């Protein structure tokens, strides 16, 4: 079942603390920080890609109402990764999915990946953080999506935490399916009250 993760918050890693403080007192807690990003128009359909938590067809596309179908990762190794990873792990995976992107290094433990969105000079910017451990990566992603608010999401694999800009749940799922991110790591989406993990072919203890 999809469960809400409960963890102590870490410092924001996508926007500065000062920027977040400037937003205090607004209704962002209900609607999330606007990333001003357009996702690609050529995202795949969700049909036959998702199942109910019990494994049946025709799930409800609501938090707690679905999981990724195992068939979406056919031919991809989804064994649990336990060894520490670097940005190269994600870069190689993206290239295998047809997205050859050269990451920009912001600092030794933080990289930006810009995926073209089909518009002139348009892009979807992904933030990849490298943490000392899988537990810290899980906290970083959980806290980051909650700090940014509903609609922010990401994927976590071992000690890597990938933060994605705000999107509708259907849009986030379609982008995930397009690049097989559910096969690479664990999908997390910020709802109104907590961050929700969606079960998929790849999992970790």
GIGI-V246928 format. One record per residue. N is the residue number from 1. RES is the residue in one letter. OMEGA is omega in whole degrees, -180 to 180 (999 if undefined). D_CENTER is the distance of its C-alpha to the mean C-alpha in Angstrom with 2 decimals. Layout:
n:N res:RES omega:OMEGA d_center:D_CENTER
n:N res:RES omega:OMEGA d_center:D_CENTER
This chain:
n:1 res:X omega:178 d_center:18.13
n:2 res:X omega:-177 d_center:14.98
n:3 res:X omega:175 d_center:15.64
n:4 res:X omega:-179 d_center:14.95
n:5 res:X omega:180 d_center:14.47
n:6 res:X omega:179 d_center:17.27
n:7 res:X omega:173 d_center:17.28
n:8 res:X omega:-177 d_center:19.20
n:9 res:X omega:169 d_center:17.53
n:10 res:X omega:177 d_center:17.29
n:11 res:X omega:179 d_center:18.11
n:12 res:X omega:-178 d_center:15.69
n:13 res:X omega:-179 d_center:14.17
n:14 res:X omega:173 d_center:13.12
n:15 res:X omega:180 d_center:16.34
n:16 res:X omega:179 d_center:19.60
n:17 res:X omega:180 d_center:21.11
n:18 res:X omega:180 d_center:23.94
n:19 res:X omega:179 d_center:21.95
n:20 res:X omega:179 d_center:20.41
n:21 res:X omega:179 d_center:23.93
n:22 res:X omega:-180 d_center:25.25
n:23 res:X omega:-178 d_center:23.18
n:24 res:X omega:178 d_center:24.66
n:25 res:X omega:177 d_center:26.78
n:26 res:X omega:-179 d_center:24.89
n:27 res:X omega:-177 d_center:23.11
n:28 res:X omega:179 d_center:19.61
n:29 res:X omega:-179 d_center:18.96
n:30 res:X omega:-174 d_center:19.37
n:31 res:X omega:178 d_center:17.68
n:32 res:X omega:178 d_center:15.16
n:33 res:X omega:-180 d_center:15.67
n:34 res:X omega:-179 d_center:16.17
n:35 res:X omega:-179 d_center:14.30
n:36 res:X omega:-179 d_center:17.03
n:37 res:X omega:174 d_center:14.91
n:38 res:X omega:176 d_center:15.83
n:39 res:X omega:-179 d_center:13.59
n:40 res:X omega:179 d_center:15.79
n:41 res:X omega:-174 d_center:18.47
n:42 res:X omega:-180 d_center:18.61
n:43 res:X omega:-177 d_center:15.60
n:44 res:X omega:176 d_center:16.78
n:45 res:X omega:176 d_center:18.13
n:46 res:X omega:-178 d_center:16.64
n:47 res:X omega:177 d_center:20.18
n:48 res:X omega:180 d_center:20.74
n:49 res:X omega:-175 d_center:17.11
n:50 res:X omega:178 d_center:16.63
n:51 res:X omega:171 d_center:19.07
n:52 res:X omega:177 d_center:20.20
n:53 res:X omega:180 d_center:19.56
n:54 res:X omega:178 d_center:23.08
n:55 res:X omega:180 d_center:22.46
n:56 res:X omega:178 d_center:24.28
n:57 res:X omega:176 d_center:23.75
n:58 res:X omega:179 d_center:23.14
n:59 res:X omega:172 d_center:20.51
n:60 res:X omega:-179 d_center:19.86
n:61 res:X omega:176 d_center:16.61
n:62 res:X omega:-179 d_center:16.29
n:63 res:X omega:-176 d_center:14.38
n:64 res:X omega:-174 d_center:16.40
n:65 res:X omega:-176 d_center:17.92
n:66 res:X omega:170 d_center:16.23
n:67 res:X omega:178 d_center:14.59
n:68 res:X omega:179 d_center:13.76
n:69 res:X omega:178 d_center:17.17
n:70 res:X omega:-177 d_center:18.20
n:71 res:X omega:-179 d_center:19.79
n:72 res:X omega:-179 d_center:16.58
n:73 res:X omega:-179 d_center:16.57
n:74 res:X omega:179 d_center:20.31
n:75 res:X omega:-180 d_center:21.57
n:76 res:X omega:180 d_center:18.51
n:77 res:X omega:-179 d_center:18.96
n:78 res:X omega:176 d_center:16.68
n:79 res:X omega:-179 d_center:18.79
n:80 res:X omega:178 d_center:17.34
n:81 res:X omega:-179 d_center:17.09
n:82 res:X omega:-179 d_center:19.13
n:83 res:X omega:177 d_center:20.37
n:84 res:X omega:-177 d_center:18.87
n:85 res:X omega:175 d_center:16.98
n:86 res:X omega:178 d_center:17.14
n:87 res:X omega:-180 d_center:15.36
n:88 res:X omega:179 d_center:17.63
n:89 res:X omega:180 d_center:15.85
n:90 res:X omega:180 d_center:12.74
n:91 res:X omega:180 d_center:15.28
n:92 res:X omega:179 d_center:17.37
n:93 res:X omega:179 d_center:14.75
n:94 res:X omega:-179 d_center:13.81
n:95 res:X omega:178 d_center:17.58
n:96 res:X omega:179 d_center:18.25
n:97 res:X omega:176 d_center:16.15
n:98 res:X omega:-180 d_center:18.31
n:99 res:X omega:179 d_center:16.34
n:100 res:X omega:-175 d_center:18.57
n:101 res:X omega:177 d_center:17.20
n:102 res:X omega:-178 d_center:18.97
n:103 res:X omega:174 d_center:16.84
n:104 res:X omega:-178 d_center:18.51
n:105 res:X omega:178 d_center:19.17
n:106 res:X omega:175 d_center:19.14
n:107 res:X omega:-174 d_center:20.44
n:108 res:X omega:-177 d_center:20.74
n:109 res:X omega:-177 d_center:17.54
n:110 res:X omega:-179 d_center:15.37
n:111 res:X omega:175 d_center:14.67
n:112 res:X omega:175 d_center:13.74
n:113 res:X omega:-180 d_center:12.94
n:114 res:X omega:178 d_center:14.32
n:115 res:X omega:178 d_center:13.93
n:116 res:X omega:-179 d_center:17.02
n:117 res:X omega:178 d_center:16.72
n:118 res:X omega:178 d_center:20.33
n:119 res:X omega:-179 d_center:21.97
n:120 res:X omega:-178 d_center:24.41
n:121 res:X omega:-180 d_center:22.71
n:122 res:X omega:-179 d_center:19.52
n:123 res:X omega:170 d_center:16.09
n:124 res:X omega:-176 d_center:12.39
n:125 res:X omega:178 d_center:11.74
n:126 res:X omega:178 d_center:8.83
n:127 res:X omega:179 d_center:9.61
n:128 res:X omega:178 d_center:9.98
n:129 res:X omega:178 d_center:11.87
n:130 res:X omega:-177 d_center:14.34
n:131 res:X omega:-180 d_center:15.64
n:132 res:X omega:-177 d_center:18.96
n:133 res:X omega:178 d_center:17.79
n:134 res:X omega:-180 d_center:15.20
n:135 res:X omega:179 d_center:16.19
n:136 res:X omega:177 d_center:15.65
n:137 res:X omega:178 d_center:12.16
n:138 res:X omega:178 d_center:11.36
n:139 res:X omega:-179 d_center:13.24
n:140 res:X omega:-179 d_center:11.80
n:141 res:X omega:179 d_center:8.19
n:142 res:X omega:-177 d_center:10.01
n:143 res:X omega:-179 d_center:12.48
n:144 res:X omega:-179 d_center:10.58
n:145 res:X omega:178 d_center:8.84
n:146 res:X omega:178 d_center:12.34
n:147 res:X omega:-180 d_center:14.21
n:148 res:X omega:173 d_center:12.85
n:149 res:X omega:-177 d_center:13.40
n:150 res:X omega:178 d_center:12.76
n:151 res:X omega:175 d_center:10.42
n:152 res:X omega:-173 d_center:7.91
n:153 res:X omega:179 d_center:4.40
n:154 res:X omega:-177 d_center:1.52
n:155 res:X omega:-178 d_center:3.43
n:156 res:X omega:177 d_center:7.02
n:157 res:X omega:-179 d_center:10.26
n:158 res:X omega:-177 d_center:13.58
n:159 res:X omega:179 d_center:13.95
n:160 res:X omega:179 d_center:11.02
n:161 res:X omega:-178 d_center:8.06
n:162 res:X omega:180 d_center:5.66
n:163 res:X omega:-177 d_center:5.37
n:164 res:X omega:179 d_center:5.35
n:165 res:X omega:-178 d_center:8.66
n:166 res:X omega:178 d_center:9.95
n:167 res:X omega:172 d_center:10.39
n:168 res:X omega:-179 d_center:12.29
n:169 res:X omega:-180 d_center:10.98
n:170 res:X omega:180 d_center:12.82
n:171 res:X omega:179 d_center:11.60
n:172 res:X omega:179 d_center:7.84
n:173 res:X omega:-179 d_center:9.21
n:174 res:X omega:178 d_center:11.62
n:175 res:X omega:178 d_center:9.56
n:176 res:X omega:-180 d_center:7.70
n:177 res:X omega:-180 d_center:11.34
n:178 res:X omega:-177 d_center:12.85
n:179 res:X omega:176 d_center:11.40
n:180 res:X omega:-178 d_center:11.35
n:181 res:X omega:178 d_center:7.94
n:182 res:X omega:177 d_center:8.93
n:183 res:X omega:-178 d_center:11.92
n:184 res:X omega:-175 d_center:10.58
n:185 res:X omega:-174 d_center:8.60
n:186 res:X omega:-176 d_center:7.73
n:187 res:X omega:178 d_center:5.35
n:188 res:X omega:-177 d_center:5.67
n:189 res:X omega:-180 d_center:6.96
n:190 res:X omega:173 d_center:9.76
n:191 res:X omega:-178 d_center:13.08
n:192 res:X omega:-173 d_center:16.46
n:193 res:X omega:-179 d_center:17.39
n:194 res:X omega:176 d_center:14.59
n:195 res:X omega:-174 d_center:11.03
n:196 res:X omega:178 d_center:10.90
n:197 res:X omega:179 d_center:9.88
n:198 res:X omega:179 d_center:10.44
n:199 res:X omega:179 d_center:12.82
n:200 res:X omega:-179 d_center:12.76
n:201 res:X omega:177 d_center:14.95
n:202 res:X omega:178 d_center:13.36
n:203 res:X omega:175 d_center:13.97
n:204 res:X omega:180 d_center:15.30
n:205 res:X omega:999 d_center:18.09
